[in-house]
Amino acid sequence: MGLFDIFKSEERIEENYNSKTIKTLYDIFTLDLENLPDDSFTKGETEKNESSDYLTNYRKNLNPKELGLFDSLEIKVFENSKGKNFIFGGYNFNTGDIYKVQQLIDNLFLINGTDDLNAGKFTKHDESDLKSDYWTGRMWCEEKYTTGVMIAFDSDTGLSMTIWTK
């Protein structure tokens, strides 16, 4: 792999993303979320959550970044259900990537409609907030959504997105 091959790889991912037909949440991603975690993830501890459910943690650094935004993925797999939590982290978010956030939000809007706070497509207000220290993002958490999604930005923790299956 040459020095600049990483840029070619990221360009190919973006081309695939832009030409892909988006019908479900899973179509947005280059990763096959339905079949993760796989052997490339590091298995972490098993813990008991507040609901007394046991879950196992898996973690992986992503290179290239998923959607050009997220450089890590933690998956929490619940042992007594089919549910999983996918926690994407973008710790080194660059404001030059705001257009990628816009693309993600607009695709999530196409799939889910307005979020729980009646926010829809990406706006100039969103752009302004992303350029500052804090962006409330979007959240589709109500029971009517088959898959929950929350995305936000904080200058201390970076861009984050959590997806949970039921």
Backbone torsions as a table, in degrees:
resi	resn	phi	psi	omega
1	MET	NA	126.4	179.1
2	GLY	-79.0	170.9	-177.3
3	LEU	-58.7	-37.5	-174.8
4	PHE	-99.3	3.9	-179.6
5	ASP	-63.0	-27.7	179.1
6	ILE	-62.6	-35.1	178.8
7	PHE	-69.3	-38.8	177.2
8	LYS	-62.8	-42.0	179.6
9	SER	-61.0	-45.0	179.8
10	GLU	-66.5	-36.2	177.3
11	GLU	-64.6	-41.2	179.0
12	ARG	-63.2	-41.2	178.4
13	ILE	-62.4	-44.3	-179.6
14	GLU	-65.1	-39.2	177.5
15	GLU	-62.1	-45.5	178.1
16	ASN	-60.8	-42.1	-179.4
17	TYR	-62.8	-44.7	-177.1
18	ASN	-70.2	-27.0	-177.3
19	SER	-95.6	-4.2	-176.0
20	LYS	-79.4	141.7	174.0
21	THR	-83.3	125.0	-177.3
22	ILE	-97.9	111.4	177.7
23	LYS	-117.6	-32.2	-179.8
24	THR	-130.9	168.3	177.8
25	LEU	-55.8	-39.3	-176.6
26	TYR	-66.8	-23.3	178.9
27	ASP	-70.1	-17.9	-178.5
28	ILE	-70.3	-31.5	-168.9
29	PHE	-95.4	152.6	171.8
30	THR	-82.6	-29.1	175.4
31	LEU	-74.0	146.0	176.5
32	ASP	-88.1	82.3	-173.3
33	LEU	-57.4	-33.6	-177.2
34	GLU	-65.2	-22.2	-178.0
35	ASN	-112.2	23.3	177.5
36	LEU	-109.5	152.4	3.3
37	PRO	-78.2	155.3	175.1
38	ASP	-119.6	-166.9	-175.9
39	ASP	-66.0	-15.3	-178.5
40	SER	-80.3	-7.6	179.7
41	PHE	-91.6	149.6	174.1
42	THR	-90.7	124.7	179.3
43	LYS	-80.1	130.2	179.3
44	GLY	-105.0	-152.8	-176.3
45	GLU	-77.2	158.4	170.2
46	THR	-100.8	134.9	-177.0
47	GLU	-134.0	166.4	177.2
48	LYS	-110.9	123.5	-178.5
49	ASN	-87.0	-175.1	-177.1
50	GLU	-62.8	-25.3	179.0
51	SER	-89.4	9.2	-178.8
52	SER	66.5	22.9	174.6
53	ASP	-92.0	141.8	175.1
54	TYR	-90.1	137.5	178.1
55	LEU	-141.3	150.3	179.4
56	THR	-113.0	136.4	-178.7
57	ASN	-97.1	139.5	175.4
58	TYR	-130.8	146.0	-176.7
59	ARG	-141.9	147.8	178.4
60	LYS	-154.0	138.1	169.2
61	ASN	-84.1	139.4	-175.0
62	LEU	-107.2	120.7	176.6
63	ASN	-144.0	109.3	9.2
64	PRO	-74.7	167.4	-179.3
65	LYS	-63.6	141.8	174.8
66	GLU	-68.9	128.0	-177.5
67	LEU	59.1	16.7	-178.2
68	GLY	71.6	11.6	-174.1
69	LEU	-124.1	-39.4	-167.8
70	PHE	-109.1	125.0	-177.5
71	ASP	-103.7	1.3	175.8
72	SER	-147.8	154.5	177.7
73	LEU	-141.3	125.2	172.4
74	GLU	-113.6	134.4	179.0
75	ILE	-120.3	130.6	175.1
76	LYS	-108.5	117.6	-178.3
77	VAL	-105.7	122.1	-179.4
78	PHE	-84.4	129.8	-173.8
79	GLU	-74.3	-29.2	-175.7
80	ASN	-101.8	15.3	177.9
81	SER	-154.0	177.9	176.7
82	LYS	-88.6	1.1	-174.4
83	GLY	-70.0	145.5	175.5
84	LYS	-139.9	147.4	170.0
85	ASN	-112.2	128.4	176.5
86	PHE	-109.1	119.9	-177.6
87	ILE	-117.2	104.5	180.0
88	PHE	-91.6	137.9	177.0
89	GLY	-124.6	136.3	174.3
90	GLY	-124.5	83.0	-170.1
91	TYR	-75.4	-22.1	179.8
92	ASN	-113.9	52.5	-177.4
93	PHE	-64.5	134.3	-180.0
94	ASN	-112.6	130.7	-178.7
95	THR	-62.9	-15.9	173.9
96	GLY	-68.7	-12.1	179.6
97	ASP	-99.0	13.8	-179.1
98	ILE	-58.7	-35.4	179.4
99	TYR	-61.6	-29.9	177.3
100	LYS	-70.6	-37.0	175.6
101	VAL	-65.6	-42.2	178.7
102	GLN	-58.9	-45.0	179.6
103	GLN	-61.8	-43.0	178.8
104	LEU	-63.2	-49.4	-179.4
105	ILE	-61.5	-44.5	-179.4
106	ASP	-63.8	-36.2	175.9
107	ASN	-69.7	-40.7	176.1
108	LEU	-62.4	-38.0	176.8
109	PHE	-63.2	-42.2	179.2
110	LEU	-60.7	-35.1	-178.6
111	ILE	-80.8	-46.0	-171.0
112	ASN	-104.6	-15.9	-173.3
113	GLY	80.4	-160.4	-179.7
114	THR	-65.6	151.8	-177.2
115	ASP	-83.5	-173.1	-175.8
116	ASP	-62.3	-21.3	179.9
117	LEU	-105.8	17.7	179.4
118	ASN	67.0	22.3	174.9
119	ALA	-87.4	142.3	-177.8
120	GLY	-117.5	-121.2	-179.4
121	LYS	-64.3	162.5	179.0
122	PHE	-62.9	137.4	-177.1
123	THR	-124.5	173.1	175.1
124	LYS	-62.6	-32.3	177.3
125	HIS	-63.7	-41.0	175.9
126	ASP	-60.6	-45.4	179.7
127	GLU	-59.5	-44.8	179.0
128	SER	-61.3	-44.0	179.2
129	ASP	-64.3	-39.2	179.2
130	LEU	-65.4	-29.7	178.5
131	LYS	-79.4	-12.5	176.8
132	SER	-96.0	-153.9	-176.0
133	ASP	-92.1	-9.1	-171.6
134	TYR	-155.3	136.6	175.9
135	TRP	-136.5	123.3	-178.6
136	THR	-71.4	-21.2	174.0
137	GLY	71.6	-136.7	-179.1
138	ARG	-138.9	155.2	173.6
139	MET	-148.0	126.1	174.8
140	TRP	-115.1	88.3	-171.3
141	CYS	-114.6	-17.2	-174.6
142	GLU	-64.3	161.1	-177.7
143	GLU	-60.2	-24.8	-177.7
144	LYS	-67.1	-16.9	178.3
145	TYR	-90.5	127.9	-179.3
146	THR	-70.1	-26.6	177.1
147	THR	-132.0	124.2	-179.9
148	GLY	-81.9	147.2	179.4
149	VAL	-142.3	136.1	170.6
150	MET	-135.0	134.3	176.8
151	ILE	-137.0	136.7	-177.6
152	ALA	-157.0	168.4	177.1
153	PHE	-134.8	136.7	174.6
154	ASP	-139.1	133.3	-175.7
155	SER	-61.8	-23.9	179.4
156	ASP	-79.3	-37.7	-175.6
157	THR	-109.4	-10.5	179.0
158	GLY	87.8	-165.0	178.6
159	LEU	-81.9	132.7	178.6
160	SER	-137.9	148.3	176.8
161	MET	-141.8	130.3	176.8
162	THR	-117.7	133.1	176.7
163	ILE	-123.9	133.2	176.3
164	TRP	-130.5	135.9	178.3
165	THR	-98.4	155.2	-176.1
166	LYS	-112.3	NA	NA
